[in-house]
C-alpha cells in the first residue's frame, strides 16, 4: 500500500486536509483540464475539489477578445471593435455625438 504524500499536488501547497481542494476562489470551470474532466468524470464546472489525485488544477488563461476591423459610418475612418458588439461608430465619433450605434 502506497502512503499518500502531502505537498504532492502541482502547486505543492496541499496539506492532509486540503489535498483535493482547489485554490481559494477557483472552481473546475477555471481549470485548463475542464473538458477532460467533463468527459472522464462528468464533473461540474462549479466544483471546488479535484477528482484527480494528486490534484492537477492549473488555471486556464483568460479568454482572448477577438477584434475585427471596421469602418466608421460617420467619419469613415477604420477602427477595431469586439467581434459581435454591433458598433458602427469609432470611439471618437461616439464621444463627439454622445451616441453609440
SULFENBEL-V143048 format. One record per helix or strand of 2 or more residues. SS is the DSSP state (H for helix, E for strand). FROM is the first residue (numbers start at 1). LEN is the number of residues. Records with the same first field share a line. If there is no record, write none. Layout:
SS=FROM-LEN + FROM-LEN
This chain:
H=28-3 + 34-8 + 91-7
E=67-5 + 78-5
